[in-house]
Amino acid sequence: MSQGTQGDDTGGGIPPIVIHKRNLWPRRLVWAWVGLLFLLHHDFWWWNDRTLVLGFLPIGLAYHTAFSLAAGVTWALAIKFAWPEEIEEWASAGETETTGAGRVS
């Protein structure tokens, strides 16, 4: 494996991970939110509660419905603020080098 100098385009190699300081705080915020969702995922506090939401939906199921929506919003935020753009650029540059079978030539 050859070592390239900074700024060299190695063609098919793994792109370097570069984190820009200006985008660091939204990434940290997204990761903190993911950690909070991880902790809130197990809703043991609703297990013995027979409360119905809207008159028909058990509160545990309503909680998981809201949790699923929050998880979807979290992924949207992760894509917007924490997605490494350098990997997208690297992948887009490699699209012209693929063969019909999807393999890099």
DSSP file with accessible surface (Angstrom, degrees, kcal/mol):
  #  RESIDUE AA STRUCTURE BP1 BP2  ACC     N-H-->O    O-->H-N    N-H-->O    O-->H-N    TCO  KAPPA ALPHA  PHI   PSI    X-CA   Y-CA   Z-CA
    1    1 A M              0   0  228      0, 0.0     2,-0.3     0, 0.0     0, 0.0   0.000 360.0 360.0 360.0 127.5    0.0    0.0    0.0
    2    2 A S        -     0   0  107      1,-0.0     2,-0.6     0, 0.0     0, 0.0  -0.605 360.0-133.7 -90.2 147.8    1.5    3.3   -1.0
    3    3 A Q        -     0   0  182     -2,-0.3     2,-0.2     0, 0.0    -1,-0.0  -0.872  22.8-155.7 -98.9 121.3    1.4    6.3    1.1
    4    4 A G        -     0   0   41     -2,-0.6     2,-0.1     4,-0.1     3,-0.1  -0.560  17.3-112.3 -92.4 161.7    0.4    9.5   -0.7
    5    5 A T    >   -     0   0   97     -2,-0.2     3,-2.2     1,-0.1    -1,-0.1  -0.473  50.9 -74.0 -85.6 165.5    1.3   13.0    0.2
    6    6 A Q  T 3  S+     0   0  198      1,-0.3    -1,-0.1    -2,-0.1     3,-0.1  -0.353 122.4  24.4 -61.9 133.0   -1.4   15.4    1.5
    7    7 A G  T 3  S+     0   0   81      1,-0.4    -1,-0.3    -3,-0.1     2,-0.2   0.270  90.3 129.7  95.4 -13.0   -3.5   16.6   -1.4
    8    8 A D    <   -     0   0   94     -3,-2.2     2,-0.7     1,-0.0    -1,-0.4  -0.535  55.8-136.6 -73.8 142.6   -2.9   13.5   -3.6
    9    9 A D        -     0   0  136     -2,-0.2     3,-0.1     1,-0.1    -1,-0.0  -0.882  15.0-169.3 -98.9 111.9   -5.9   11.8   -5.0
   10   10 A T        -     0   0   85     -2,-0.7     2,-1.9     1,-0.2    -1,-0.1   0.459  24.9-141.5 -83.3  -0.6   -5.3    8.1   -4.5
   11   11 A G  S    S+     0   0   25      1,-0.2    -1,-0.2     2,-0.1    86,-0.1  -0.486  84.2  19.3  82.7 -78.4   -8.2    7.1   -6.8
   12   12 A G  S    S+     0   0   56     -2,-1.9    -1,-0.2    -3,-0.1    92,-0.1   0.335  98.2 111.9-112.9   8.3   -9.7    4.1   -5.0
   13   13 A G  S    S-     0   0   26      1,-0.1    -2,-0.1    -3,-0.0    -3,-0.0  -0.117  79.0 -82.3 -77.5 175.5   -8.3    4.5   -1.5
   14   14 A I        -     0   0  154      1,-0.1    -1,-0.1    -4,-0.0    -4,-0.1  -0.645  49.8-119.8 -77.8 131.3  -10.1    5.3    1.7
   15   15 A P        -     0   0   20      0, 0.0     2,-0.1     0, 0.0    -1,-0.1  -0.379  28.8-105.7 -72.5 149.5  -10.6    9.0    2.1
   16   16 A P        -     0   0  101      0, 0.0     2,-0.7     0, 0.0    70,-0.0  -0.452  31.5-118.1 -70.4 146.9   -9.1   10.7    5.1
   17   17 A I        -     0   0  140     -2,-0.1     2,-0.5    69,-0.0     0, 0.0  -0.800  36.3-177.8 -89.0 117.3  -11.6   11.7    7.8
   18   18 A V        -     0   0   64     -2,-0.7     2,-0.6     2,-0.0    68,-0.2  -0.975  11.2-164.1-119.5 123.0  -11.5   15.5    8.2
   19   19 A I        -     0   0   88     -2,-0.5     2,-0.3    65,-0.1     5,-0.1  -0.946  14.9-143.2-109.2 116.9  -13.6   17.2   10.8
   20   20 A H    >   -     0   0   71     -2,-0.6     3,-1.1     1,-0.1     4,-0.2  -0.627  10.3-136.2 -79.0 135.2  -14.0   20.9   10.3
   21   21 A K  G >  S+     0   0  173     -2,-0.3     3,-1.3     1,-0.3     4,-0.4   0.840 101.7  61.0 -61.3 -32.3  -14.0   22.9   13.5
   22   22 A R  G 3  S+     0   0  170      1,-0.3    -1,-0.3     2,-0.1     3,-0.2   0.788 108.7  42.9 -69.0 -24.9  -16.9   25.1   12.3
   23   23 A N  G <> S+     0   0   33     -3,-1.1     4,-1.1     1,-0.1    -1,-0.3   0.274  88.6  94.8-101.4  11.7  -19.2   22.0   12.1
   24   24 A L  H <> S+     0   0   31     -3,-1.3     4,-2.3    -4,-0.2     5,-0.2   0.903  77.1  55.3 -74.5 -39.4  -18.1   20.3   15.3
   25   25 A W  H  > S+     0   0  173     -4,-0.4     4,-2.3     1,-0.2    -1,-0.2   0.903 106.7  48.8 -67.8 -39.0  -20.8   21.7   17.6
   26   26 A P  H  > S+     0   0   11      0, 0.0     4,-2.5     0, 0.0    -1,-0.2   0.912 111.5  51.7 -65.7 -34.6  -23.8   20.4   15.6
   27   27 A R  H  X S+     0   0   28     -4,-1.1     4,-2.4    54,-0.2    -2,-0.2   0.922 110.6  47.5 -64.7 -42.4  -22.2   17.0   15.3
   28   28 A R  H  X S+     0   0  169     -4,-2.3     4,-2.4     1,-0.2    -1,-0.2   0.895 111.0  51.8 -64.9 -39.2  -21.7   16.9   19.1
   29   29 A L  H  X S+     0   0  110     -4,-2.3     4,-2.3     2,-0.2    -2,-0.2   0.920 109.9  48.6 -63.9 -43.0  -25.3   17.9   19.6
   30   30 A V  H  X S+     0   0   11     -4,-2.5     4,-2.4     2,-0.2    -2,-0.2   0.934 112.4  48.5 -62.8 -44.3  -26.5   15.2   17.3
   31   31 A W  H  X S+     0   0  177     -4,-2.4     4,-2.3     1,-0.2    -1,-0.2   0.887 110.2  51.5 -65.2 -37.1  -24.4   12.6   19.1
   32   32 A A  H  X S+     0   0   65     -4,-2.4     4,-2.3     2,-0.2    -1,-0.2   0.920 110.1  49.8 -63.9 -41.0  -25.6   13.8   22.5
   33   33 A W  H  X S+     0   0  102     -4,-2.3     4,-2.6     2,-0.2    -2,-0.2   0.898 108.9  51.9 -64.5 -40.0  -29.2   13.5   21.3
   34   34 A V  H  X S+     0   0   48     -4,-2.4     4,-2.2     2,-0.2    -1,-0.2   0.921 109.6  50.4 -61.1 -43.2  -28.5    9.9   20.0
   35   35 A G  H  X S+     0   0   33     -4,-2.3     4,-2.0     2,-0.2    -2,-0.2   0.912 110.0  49.8 -62.2 -40.5  -27.1    9.1   23.5
   36   36 A L  H  X S+     0   0   76     -4,-2.3     4,-2.2     1,-0.2    -2,-0.2   0.928 110.3  49.7 -64.9 -43.5  -30.2   10.5   25.2
   37   37 A L  H  X S+     0   0   16     -4,-2.6     4,-0.9     1,-0.2    -1,-0.2   0.883 107.6  55.6 -62.0 -36.4  -32.5    8.5   22.9
   38   38 A F  H >< S+     0   0  148     -4,-2.2     3,-0.6     1,-0.2     4,-0.5   0.927 110.2  44.9 -60.9 -43.8  -30.4    5.4   23.7
   39   39 A L  H 3< S+     0   0  127     -4,-2.0     3,-0.4     1,-0.2    -2,-0.2   0.855 115.4  47.2 -69.3 -34.4  -31.1    5.9   27.4
   40   40 A L  H 3< S+     0   0   63     -4,-2.2    -1,-0.2     1,-0.2    -2,-0.2   0.519  87.9  89.8 -84.9  -4.3  -34.8    6.6   26.9
   41   41 A H  S << S+     0   0   74     -4,-0.9     2,-1.0    -3,-0.6    -1,-0.2   0.907  76.4  63.8 -62.4 -42.8  -35.4    3.7   24.6
   42   42 A H        -     0   0  120     -4,-0.5     2,-1.4    -3,-0.4     3,-0.2  -0.708  69.8-168.9 -88.3 102.8  -36.3    1.2   27.4
   43   43 A D    >   +     0   0   11     -2,-1.0     3,-1.8     1,-0.2     4,-0.3  -0.423  24.4 155.0 -93.2  62.3  -39.4    2.6   28.9
   44   44 A F  G >   +     0   0  133     -2,-1.4     3,-0.9     1,-0.3     4,-0.3   0.745  65.2  71.1 -63.1 -19.0  -39.7    0.5   32.0
   45   45 A W  G 3  S+     0   0  104      1,-0.2    -1,-0.3    -3,-0.2     3,-0.1   0.669  98.9  47.4 -74.3 -13.3  -41.7    3.3   33.7
   46   46 A W  G X  S+     0   0   69     -3,-1.8     3,-1.1     1,-0.1    14,-0.3   0.456  82.6  97.1-102.5  -2.2  -44.7    2.5   31.5
   47   47 A W  T <  S+     0   0  180     -3,-0.9    -2,-0.1    -4,-0.3    -1,-0.1   0.871  93.5  31.2 -59.6 -40.1  -44.8   -1.3   31.8
   48   48 A N  T 3  S+     0   0  160     -4,-0.3     2,-0.5    -3,-0.1    -1,-0.3   0.266  93.3 110.2-104.5  13.5  -47.5   -1.4   34.6
   49   49 A D    <   -     0   0   62     -3,-1.1    11,-0.3     1,-0.1    10,-0.2  -0.780  45.8-169.3 -93.7 125.8  -49.4    1.7   33.6
   50   50 A R        +     0   0  231     -2,-0.5    -1,-0.1     8,-0.1     2,-0.0   0.245  39.3 136.0 -98.0  14.9  -52.9    1.0   32.1
   51   51 A T        -     0   0   70      7,-0.1     8,-2.0     1,-0.1     2,-0.5  -0.355  44.7-145.3 -65.6 138.9  -53.5    4.5   30.9
   52   52 A L  E >   -A   58   0A  94      6,-0.2     3,-0.5     7,-0.1     2,-0.5  -0.904   3.9-143.2-107.6 133.0  -55.0    4.8   27.4
   53   53 A V  E >> S+A   57   0A  50      4,-4.0     4,-2.3    -2,-0.5     3,-1.4  -0.818  88.1   0.1 -93.6 132.5  -54.0    7.7   25.1
   54   54 A L  T 34 S-     0   0  146     -2,-0.5    -1,-0.2     1,-0.3     0, 0.0   0.731 126.0 -73.8  60.0  20.0  -56.9    9.0   23.0
   55   55 A G  T <4 S+     0   0   60     -3,-0.5    -1,-0.3     2,-0.2    -2,-0.1   0.376 130.5  44.2  82.7  -5.3  -59.1    6.4   24.6
   56   56 A F  T <4 S+     0   0  145     -3,-1.4    -2,-0.2     1,-0.1    -1,-0.1   0.553  86.2  85.8-142.2 -18.0  -57.6    3.4   22.8
   57   57 A L  E  < S-A   53   0A  36     -4,-2.3    -4,-4.0     2,-0.0    -2,-0.2  -0.829  73.4-125.2-101.9 118.8  -53.8    3.4   22.6
   58   58 A P  E  >  -A   52   0A  67      0, 0.0     4,-2.4     0, 0.0     3,-0.4  -0.325  23.2-122.0 -58.2 143.9  -51.8    2.0   25.5
   59   59 A I  H  > S+     0   0   27     -8,-2.0     4,-2.6     1,-0.2     5,-0.2   0.837 110.5  57.0 -62.4 -32.5  -49.4    4.6   26.8
   60   60 A G  H  > S+     0   0   19    -11,-0.3     4,-2.0   -14,-0.3    -1,-0.2   0.913 109.7  45.2 -63.6 -40.1  -46.4    2.3   26.2
   61   61 A L  H  > S+     0   0   95     -3,-0.4     4,-2.0     2,-0.2    -2,-0.2   0.894 112.2  51.3 -70.7 -38.6  -47.3    2.0   22.6
   62   62 A A  H  X S+     0   0   19     -4,-2.4     4,-2.4     2,-0.2    -2,-0.2   0.906 108.8  52.7 -63.0 -40.2  -47.9    5.8   22.3
   63   63 A Y  H  X S+     0   0   47     -4,-2.6     4,-2.7     1,-0.2    -2,-0.2   0.931 109.8  47.3 -60.4 -45.4  -44.5    6.3   23.9
   64   64 A H  H  X S+     0   0   59     -4,-2.0     4,-2.4     2,-0.2    -1,-0.2   0.829 108.8  55.3 -69.6 -28.8  -42.8    4.1   21.3
   65   65 A T  H  X S+     0   0   69     -4,-2.0     4,-2.0     2,-0.2    -2,-0.2   0.954 112.2  42.6 -64.1 -47.9  -44.7    5.9   18.5
   66   66 A A  H  X S+     0   0   57     -4,-2.4     4,-2.5     1,-0.2    -2,-0.2   0.894 113.2  53.7 -64.6 -37.9  -43.3    9.2   19.7
   67   67 A F  H  X S+     0   0   31     -4,-2.7     4,-2.5     1,-0.2    -1,-0.2   0.911 107.1  50.8 -63.6 -41.9  -39.9    7.6   20.2
   68   68 A S  H  X S+     0   0   76     -4,-2.4     4,-2.1     2,-0.2    -1,-0.2   0.900 110.5  48.9 -63.7 -39.9  -39.9    6.3   16.6
   69   69 A L  H  X S+     0   0  120     -4,-2.0     4,-2.3     2,-0.2    -1,-0.2   0.914 110.9  50.5 -65.4 -41.0  -40.8    9.8   15.3
   70   70 A A  H  X S+     0   0   26     -4,-2.5     4,-2.4     1,-0.2    -2,-0.2   0.887 108.8  52.5 -63.9 -37.1  -38.0   11.3   17.4
   71   71 A A  H  X S+     0   0   27     -4,-2.5     4,-2.2     2,-0.2    -1,-0.2   0.907 108.4  50.5 -65.6 -38.8  -35.6    8.7   16.0
   72   72 A G  H  X S+     0   0   43     -4,-2.1     4,-2.0     2,-0.2    -2,-0.2   0.922 111.2  47.6 -64.3 -41.8  -36.6    9.6   12.4
   73   73 A V  H  X S+     0   0   86     -4,-2.3     4,-2.6     1,-0.2    -2,-0.2   0.897 108.9  56.0 -64.8 -37.9  -36.0   13.3   13.2
   74   74 A T  H  X S+     0   0    4     -4,-2.4     4,-2.6     1,-0.2    -2,-0.2   0.925 107.2  47.7 -61.0 -44.5  -32.6   12.4   14.8
   75   75 A W  H  X S+     0   0  167     -4,-2.2     4,-2.5     2,-0.2    -1,-0.2   0.889 110.2  52.8 -66.0 -35.9  -31.5   10.6   11.6
   76   76 A A  H  X S+     0   0   60     -4,-2.0     4,-2.2     2,-0.2    -2,-0.2   0.929 111.5  46.1 -63.9 -41.4  -32.6   13.6    9.5
   77   77 A L  H  X>S+     0   0   70     -4,-2.6     4,-3.1     2,-0.2     5,-0.6   0.887 110.9  53.3 -66.1 -38.4  -30.5   15.9   11.8
   78   78 A A  I  X>S+     0   0   12     -4,-2.6     4,-1.8     1,-0.2     5,-0.8   0.914 110.6  46.6 -63.7 -40.9  -27.6   13.5   11.6
   79   79 A I  I  <5S+     0   0  104     -4,-2.5     4,-0.4     3,-0.2    -2,-0.2   0.915 117.5  43.4 -66.8 -40.5  -27.7   13.6    7.8
   80   80 A K  I  <5S+     0   0  158     -4,-2.2    -2,-0.2    -5,-0.2    -1,-0.2   0.919 132.5  15.3 -72.0 -42.9  -27.9   17.4    7.8
   81   81 A F  I  <5S+     0   0   90     -4,-3.1   -54,-0.2    -5,-0.2    -3,-0.2   0.706 131.3  34.5-109.7 -24.9  -25.3   18.2   10.4
   82   82 A A  I  <<S+     0   0   19     -4,-1.8    -3,-0.2    -5,-0.6    -4,-0.1   0.434  78.8 116.3-116.9  -0.6  -23.1   15.2   11.1
   83   83 A W  S   <S-     0   0  117     -5,-0.8     2,-0.9    -4,-0.4     3,-0.1  -0.548  71.5-118.8 -72.2 129.1  -22.8   13.4    7.8
   84   84 A P    >>  -     0   0   39      0, 0.0     4,-1.1     0, 0.0     3,-0.8  -0.558  24.5-166.9 -72.7 106.8  -19.1   13.5    6.6
   85   85 A E  H 3> S+     0   0   94     -2,-0.9     4,-2.3     1,-0.2     5,-0.2   0.790  81.8  67.9 -64.9 -27.2  -19.3   15.4    3.3
   86   86 A E  H 3> S+     0   0   28    -68,-0.2     4,-2.2     1,-0.2    -1,-0.2   0.873  98.4  51.0 -63.4 -34.8  -15.7   14.2    2.5
   87   87 A I  H <> S+     0   0   66     -3,-0.8     4,-2.8     2,-0.2    -1,-0.2   0.898 108.5  51.8 -70.0 -38.0  -17.0   10.6    2.1
   88   88 A E  H  X S+     0   0   89     -4,-1.1     4,-2.6     2,-0.2    -2,-0.2   0.921 110.7  47.9 -62.2 -44.5  -19.8   11.8   -0.3
   89   89 A E  H  X S+     0   0  130     -4,-2.3     4,-2.0     2,-0.2    -2,-0.2   0.910 112.9  49.0 -62.5 -41.5  -17.3   13.6   -2.4
   90   90 A W  H  X S+     0   0   93     -4,-2.2     4,-1.4     2,-0.2    -2,-0.2   0.927 112.9  47.2 -64.3 -42.1  -15.0   10.6   -2.5
   91   91 A A  H  X S+     0   0   41     -4,-2.8     4,-0.6     1,-0.2    -2,-0.2   0.898 111.1  51.1 -68.6 -39.2  -17.9    8.3   -3.4
   92   92 A S  H >< S+     0   0   62     -4,-2.6     3,-0.7     1,-0.2     4,-0.4   0.874 107.4  53.4 -65.5 -36.4  -19.1   10.6   -6.1
   93   93 A A  H >< S+     0   0   57     -4,-2.0     3,-0.5     1,-0.2    -1,-0.2   0.840 107.8  51.9 -67.4 -29.2  -15.6   10.8   -7.6
   94   94 A G  H >< S+     0   0   20     -4,-1.4     3,-1.2     1,-0.2     4,-0.2   0.578  85.7  85.1 -84.8  -8.8  -15.5    7.0   -7.8
   95   95 A E  G X< S+     0   0  129     -3,-0.7     3,-1.0    -4,-0.6    -1,-0.2   0.836  85.7  55.6 -64.1 -30.2  -18.8    6.5   -9.6
   96   96 A T  G <  S+     0   0  127     -3,-0.5    -1,-0.3    -4,-0.4    -2,-0.1   0.694 103.3  57.1 -76.7 -13.6  -17.2    7.0  -13.0
   97   97 A E  G <  S+     0   0   73     -3,-1.2     8,-2.3    -4,-0.2    -1,-0.2   0.377  83.6 105.5 -98.0   4.1  -14.7    4.2  -12.3
   98   98 A T  B <   -B  104   0B  68     -3,-1.0     6,-0.2    -4,-0.2     2,-0.1  -0.570  60.0-139.0 -88.0 151.4  -17.2    1.5  -11.7
   99   99 A T    >   -     0   0   65      4,-2.5     3,-1.9    -2,-0.2    -1,-0.1  -0.364  38.4 -88.5 -93.3-179.1  -18.0   -1.3  -14.1
  100  100 A G  T 3  S+     0   0   90      1,-0.3    -1,-0.1     2,-0.1    -2,-0.0   0.786 126.8  58.0 -62.9 -27.9  -21.4   -2.7  -14.9
  101  101 A A  T 3  S-     0   0   81      2,-0.1    -1,-0.3     1,-0.0     3,-0.1   0.450 120.0-107.9 -82.8   0.1  -21.1   -5.3  -12.0
  102  102 A G  S <  S+     0   0   56     -3,-1.9     2,-0.3     1,-0.3    -2,-0.1   0.622  77.9 130.2  86.3  10.6  -20.6   -2.4   -9.5
  103  103 A R        -     0   0  185      1,-0.0    -4,-2.5    -6,-0.0     2,-0.3  -0.788  64.5-111.8-102.8 144.6  -16.9   -3.1   -9.0
  104  104 A V  B      B   98   0B  92     -2,-0.3    -6,-0.2    -6,-0.2    -9,-0.1  -0.564 360.0 360.0 -72.6 129.8  -14.2   -0.6   -9.2
  105  105 A S              0   0  111     -8,-2.3    -1,-0.1    -2,-0.3    -8,-0.0  -0.447 360.0 360.0 -89.4 360.0  -12.0   -1.2  -12.2
